[in-house]
Amino acid sequence: MPKKNQNYSGSLYSGNNSSKQSNSKEPMSDNTTYNQNNWYVSLTKTLYPSFKSFGQDAKFTDEQQTAIDFLQLNLNEKEIYSVAYGLRTLLVIIGVLVTGYLYLAYSAELSYFMIFGFGILFVALGFFAGIMYPNYPINLAETERKKSLAYIPEIINYIVMNMRLAANLERAIEFAATHGRGKIAADLRKMLWEVQIGKFNSIEEGLDDIAYRWGNYSDDFKHSLMLIRASLLESDAKKRESLLDKASSDVIEGSREKMDLYARQLQQPTVYLYYFGILLPLMLAIVLPIASGIVQNLPIAGTLPFFLIYDVVLPIGMFILASSILGSRPPTYVPPDIPENFVGLPPKNTIKIAGLNLPSIPLAILVIVAGLFIGSILDASNIASVQSNLAVADKTTALASIPQFTLPFTLPFIGNTIYLFTLYGILIGFSLAFSIYLIGKYSARKKVQDEIRSMEAEFKDSLYVLASRLGENRPIEDALAHAIEFLPKSQISNKIFKRILENITELGMTIDAAIFDPNFGAVREIPSEIIRGGMRVIIDSVQLGVNVAAISLINLSMQLRNSQKIDESLRRLLEDVTQMLKTMGTFIAPIVLGVVTSLQKIILNSISSNCSTSAASSASQAAVSNSGISGLGGASSISQLFCNINPAQVVSPGTFMLLIGIYVIEVVIILAYFNSQIEDTNNPLHTYTSIAYSLPIAIIIFVITSYIATTALSFA
């Protein structure tokens, strides 16, 4: 058993006392568990005393028990099921009480649909909670399994990299636990602590526990750990190397196969997102006006129901659907985080135009005002042309036919009636202003992030050049000088290697200080965990000799290349989906929804015009019927069925266009968010800049489409 006082600090060689550990991570303590969703444990522990009697005889299924053991949640079946059944009962009671209160107090003002709708909602939420709450650990375990597609190859490669240097499993696990990511790395750190306190008799026993817990969710990981363990029993160096190679290659191939499966599974949910977010609003624009005429007392009269349907319910449902799809996206790469005060960034909230840094927020406000001003000028010109047109007999009717909506307040220079072009100015002005704000806040940081990422792409090749020179028994200074000469255009050479060499030769720093010194260190302004972690490997390995350093850097270069291949492979697999989403969000959605704004007016006008004809036909039919001649009375009754629409209760074309315009903004933001997260997971800079560049284009297309459709259909 290892010594109880051994320090698992993350050095490449834990037994080397000369290694510097200033930037390494500490292992997790025995009372610390990896649980990103600790709210579930806290909520269950808090509510259990109140619902203790609800889950006395509850039992976990095999799948639930496996998930609980895998996540190491400190919960039992009585606690989870008591809270689940208690929440279900509580929500059902609330639903009954709300329904009773609304019925007694507001039965005259609210329809039965609204009254009982609230009660049904609470009851449905109660049963949903009763089903989903106990199964949450299963969903969380599945999420961790998908994340592991990126983390497992990294962990195995770190272990294999160290095992190639020396067949010391404990040292290899320590290094992987320190430099790895995700739940696997956290489990390894916790296991190292448990070996220290004596819970496991050896590192092998602890590793077996992890292998079999993870084996239910990643057989590749379990198999690779078995191969690594088997390599320790192999006395022949070539066979041992072969087992290590197989452990690394098998886990990479397994991750690629699972990512290929994920990419194929993403096609159908993306189609559902298109149906829900684009085609459903189109169908509702046709159905709702007709339904309000057929079904008496249907609670869709007025602006509020349409606002709730288009601008609240549909966007929320679309966002939930998109988020559920994104939950299965494996995080193959963690982008560098660029803080707002990063060195070299322009002043905060500024946008560069014609070489000038302009404040983005005042500029955004100016764009909104300009949109309102230009729209009001065009509307005034349009109204003046109608009033001066001698061919128009009824000026009031002609002006009323222009899409418009009335505000409850009065705006300077505009009044309280917003006409078509002012509405367009509001939509375009807001989208441009929002885009300017996002660009001013995130665009410069995104440009720096792209530069850092290009440096990360160069880093693996730079490591190979360094390793080649170190393998010739040259000191690190000569290796750095050769790398700078061999890669003269490389950012790694010019921004990092050159500064390291200057710090060593001119300032007399050690290799550790030359790299990590807080004032002069070469990577002090490089917010990349990949580069900083690689530099730590250089420091740890160089102190053990240049030959060891050469082998370590070659292995690290191979590990970085494997990680890059996995990320690029997933990007290629998802390329069709991301291109479709870009087209959908920027072009298809605005065009389809632009046509939707015209359909509502056309449908209402068609029904209204048919009603007068239908009324005359009904009178004629009644006269014929009184003469004893049978007719088509059924057809007349059906046509009259569509004449029950009260124009005062129908959303006006101008108001409907505003509601759809707001929905277009929401749906474009959601689709841009969804697509950017598929392209580059957990990268808010990419997400915000994608929204900034997509939104104005989409809104301008929507405005042009709706104007053309409204104009063309008005002459049809």
Number of C-alpha atoms within 10 A of each C-alpha: 10 14 10 11 8 10 15 23 20 27 27 23 22 19 12 12 9 11 19 16 16 10 13 16 15 14 23 18 13 15 6 10 17 17 15 10 10 11 10 17 15 10 12 19 16 13 17 20 12 12 21 17 15 19 19 12 10 14 14 16 11 9 13 19 16 18 23 21 15 20 21 14 16 10 14 13 18 20 24 27 27 26 28 27 22 23 22 22 19 14 20 21 16 16 23 16 13 17 20 16 13 19 18 11 10 13 14 10 10 13 15 16 11 16 20 17 14 17 22 16 13 21 21 16 17 23 17 14 20 20 15 13 18 19 19 16 23 19 13 16 19 16 15 20 21 21 21 25 26 23 24 27 28 25 28 25 27 24 26 28 25 24 22 18 15 12 17 14 20 18 22 26 26 28 28 25 29 24 21 22 18 18 20 23 24 20 20 24 27 22 27 28 20 19 22 22 15 14 14 18 14 16 20 14 14 18 24 15 14 19 20 16 18 19 15 14 19 20 15 23 29 22 17 25 23 16 19 25 18 13 22 15 10 13 9 10 11 10 12 21 17 14 22 27 18 15 26 29 17 17 25 24 14 18 25 19 13 15 25 16 12 18 19 13 13 17 14 10 14 20 14 15 19 19 13 17 26 24 16 13 20 20 11 17 22 17 13 17 22 20 16 20 19 17 13 10 12 14 15 19 19 14 15 11 14 22 20 14 17 24 20 14 13 20 21 16 14 21 21 12 18 21 15 12 17 16 13 18 22 24 20 24 17 14 21 19 19 21 10 15 11 14 11 10 14 16 15 15 21 24 25 15 8 7 7 9 15 16 17 23 19 14 16 21 18 14 22 20 17 15 23 24 18 16 24 23 15 16 20 15 12 16 17 11 11 16 17 10 11 10 9 12 10 11 16 11 10 13 15 10 13 16 21 22 20 14 11 8 8 11 11 6 10 17 12 14 14 23 25 22 24 23 25 27 23 24 25 26 24 23 24 24 25 22 23 26 23 23 25 26 22 23 23 24 24 22 15 18 21 15 13 22 17 14 22 21 17 16 22 22 20 24 23 20 22 24 28 20 21 25 18 12 15 16 14 21 17 15 23 24 17 18 26 23 14 13 16 12 10 20 19 25 24 16 15 24 25 18 20 28 24 16 21 17 13 9 11 12 18 14 21 20 18 25 26 19 16 12 10 17 20 24 21 14 15 20 17 20 15 20 21 18 15 19 20 24 19 25 23 24 22 21 16 15 14 22 19 17 24 25 21 24 28 21 22 22 20 18 22 20 16 18 20 16 15 20 19 14 16 22 19 14 16 20 15 12 20 21 13 15 23 19 11 20 26 25 18 19 23 30 23 18 26 27 19 26 27 25 20 25 24 17 16 21 12 11 20 17 12 15 18 13 11 21 15 11 15 19 12 12 18 16 12 13 14 10 9 9 10 11 12 10 13 9 12 16 12 12 17 19 15 21 20 17 21 10 12 9 13 20 23 20 22 21 21 25 27 22 20 24 27 16 23 28 20 21 24 25 23 21 25 27 22 24 25 24 21 25 21 20 20 15 17 17 23 24 23 21 23 21 23 25 17 20 26 24 16 23 29 18 19 30 23 15 21 25 19 15 18 21 12 11 14 12 6 6
